[in-house]
Amino acid sequence: MAIVFNADEIFEMAIRIENNGAAFYRKAASLQSDDKNKKFLEGLAKMEDQHKKIFTELRTTLKKKEKDPKVFDPYDEVSQYLAAMVDTMGGEGSPSVADSLTGNETLEEILRTAVGLEKDTILFYLGIKDLIPVQSGQDRIEEIIREERRHVIQLSNLLKKLQAK
């Protein structure tokens, strides 16, 4: 049996990924002794909160056919499966990334990690896109991918500014 998702389920996943991404930055901020770096990382956490808000708003615009379940799921196993996928994917959505922070990382190392995580997240979405039928909102996943690409650009620009100092 093939695994098939709808756009609503993928937006649910995207929101969870953004929550976990914000947790990464908040943990990194909490480990900083420099107030400037702490505020900077807290700002990145707020950026992830804003992305969560964007995905939540996009989710509310889905059509009924983009929300219709693709399988009979009386025990909510699809949501549990999606949560497990997000938490173990290795991208920005993985809680283990935040747990791995020691406090010894430089701001540059944190940003490099963040750029890599965002890229992994894009690859994740590109791979999962094929699991969504066209009539179930496959094109909506492009909106998530475009937003994640903007994250990469923003973080890369921040990293360049930091390296220029």
C-alpha positions as CSV (number, residue, x, y, z in Angstrom):
1,M,0.0,0.0,0.0
2,A,1.4,3.4,-1.0
3,I,1.6,6.2,1.6
4,V,-0.4,9.2,0.5
5,F,-0.9,12.5,2.3
6,N,-3.0,15.6,1.7
7,A,-1.8,19.2,1.9
8,D,-3.5,19.8,5.3
9,E,-1.3,17.0,6.8
10,I,1.8,18.5,5.3
11,F,1.0,21.9,6.6
12,E,0.5,20.3,10.0
13,M,4.0,18.9,9.6
14,A,5.4,22.3,8.5
15,I,4.0,23.9,11.6
16,R,5.6,21.3,13.8
17,I,9.0,21.8,12.0
18,E,8.8,25.6,12.6
19,N,8.1,24.9,16.3
20,N,11.1,22.7,16.5
21,G,13.2,25.2,14.6
22,A,12.2,28.0,17.1
23,A,13.1,25.6,19.9
24,F,16.6,25.2,18.4
25,Y,17.2,29.0,18.3
26,R,15.8,29.5,21.8
27,K,18.0,26.7,23.2
28,A,21.0,28.3,21.4
29,A,20.1,31.7,22.8
30,S,19.8,30.3,26.3
31,L,23.4,29.0,26.1
32,Q,24.9,32.3,25.1
33,S,26.8,34.4,27.5
34,D,27.0,37.4,25.2
35,D,23.7,39.4,25.4
36,K,24.0,40.6,21.8
37,N,24.3,37.0,20.5
38,K,21.4,35.9,22.8
39,K,19.1,38.7,21.4
40,F,20.2,37.8,17.9
41,L,19.2,34.1,18.3
42,E,16.0,35.0,20.1
43,G,15.2,37.1,17.0
44,L,15.8,34.1,14.8
45,A,13.4,32.1,17.0
46,K,10.8,34.8,16.5
47,M,11.4,34.5,12.7
48,E,10.5,30.8,13.0
49,D,7.4,31.8,15.0
50,Q,6.5,34.1,12.1
51,H,7.0,31.2,9.6
52,K,4.7,29.1,11.7
53,K,2.1,31.8,11.5
54,I,2.5,32.0,7.7
55,F,2.0,28.2,7.4
56,T,-1.0,28.3,9.8
57,E,-2.6,31.0,7.7
58,L,-1.9,29.1,4.5
59,R,-3.4,26.0,6.1
60,T,-6.7,27.9,6.7
61,T,-6.9,28.7,2.9
62,L,-6.9,25.0,1.9
63,K,-9.9,23.7,0.0
64,K,-12.0,20.8,1.3
65,K,-10.4,18.4,-1.2
66,E,-6.9,19.4,0.1
67,K,-8.0,18.4,3.6
68,D,-9.9,15.2,2.8
69,P,-8.2,12.3,4.5
70,K,-6.6,9.9,2.0
71,V,-7.0,6.8,4.3
72,F,-9.4,5.7,7.0
73,D,-7.6,6.7,10.2
74,P,-9.8,6.2,13.3
75,Y,-6.8,6.2,15.7
76,D,-5.1,9.3,14.3
77,E,-2.1,7.3,13.2
78,V,-1.4,9.6,10.2
79,S,-0.7,12.5,12.6
80,Q,1.5,10.3,14.8
81,Y,3.4,9.1,11.8
82,L,3.9,12.6,10.5
83,A,5.1,13.7,13.9
84,A,7.6,10.9,14.0
85,M,8.8,11.7,10.5
86,V,9.3,15.4,11.5
87,D,11.1,14.6,14.7
88,T,13.5,12.2,13.1
89,M,14.1,13.8,9.7
90,G,17.4,15.4,10.7
91,G,16.4,18.9,9.4
92,E,15.3,21.9,11.3
93,G,12.4,20.0,12.6
94,S,14.4,17.5,14.6
95,P,14.4,18.1,18.4
96,S,17.6,16.3,18.7
97,V,19.4,19.1,16.9
98,A,18.5,21.5,19.8
99,D,19.4,18.8,22.3
100,S,22.9,18.5,20.8
101,L,23.8,22.1,21.5
102,T,26.4,22.4,24.2
103,G,26.9,26.1,24.5
104,N,30.4,25.9,23.1
105,E,29.2,26.7,19.6
106,T,30.1,30.1,18.1
107,L,27.4,32.2,16.5
108,E,28.9,31.4,13.1
109,E,28.7,27.6,13.8
110,I,25.1,28.0,14.9
111,L,24.2,29.8,11.7
112,R,26.1,27.3,9.5
113,T,24.1,24.5,11.2
114,A,20.9,26.4,10.7
115,V,21.6,26.9,7.0
116,G,22.3,23.2,6.6
117,L,19.1,22.3,8.5
118,E,17.0,24.5,6.3
119,K,18.5,22.9,3.2
120,D,17.7,19.4,4.6
121,T,14.2,20.6,5.3
122,I,13.8,21.7,1.6
123,L,15.0,18.2,0.5
124,F,12.6,16.6,2.9
125,Y,9.7,18.6,1.4
126,L,10.8,17.9,-2.2
127,G,10.8,14.2,-1.4
128,I,7.5,14.2,0.4
129,K,5.8,16.3,-2.4
130,D,5.4,13.2,-4.5
131,L,3.4,11.6,-1.7
132,I,0.6,14.1,-2.2
133,P,-1.8,13.6,-5.1
134,V,-2.2,16.6,-7.4
135,Q,-5.9,16.9,-6.5
136,S,-5.0,16.9,-2.7
137,G,-2.9,20.1,-2.9
138,Q,0.5,19.0,-4.2
139,D,1.0,22.5,-5.5
140,R,0.6,24.0,-2.1
141,I,3.8,22.3,-1.0
142,E,5.6,24.6,-3.4
143,E,4.5,27.4,-1.1
144,I,6.3,25.8,1.9
145,I,9.4,25.1,-0.2
146,R,9.5,28.7,-1.4
147,E,9.3,29.9,2.2
148,E,12.1,27.5,3.3
149,R,14.2,28.8,0.4
150,R,13.7,32.3,1.8
151,H,14.9,31.1,5.2
152,V,18.1,29.8,3.5
153,I,18.7,33.1,1.9
154,Q,18.0,35.1,5.1
155,L,20.3,32.9,7.1
156,S,23.0,32.9,4.5
157,N,22.9,36.7,4.3
158,L,23.2,36.9,8.1
159,L,26.2,34.5,8.0
160,K,27.9,36.7,5.4
161,K,27.4,39.8,7.5
162,L,28.9,38.0,10.5
163,Q,31.9,36.8,8.6
164,A,32.5,40.3,7.1
165,K,33.0,41.7,10.6
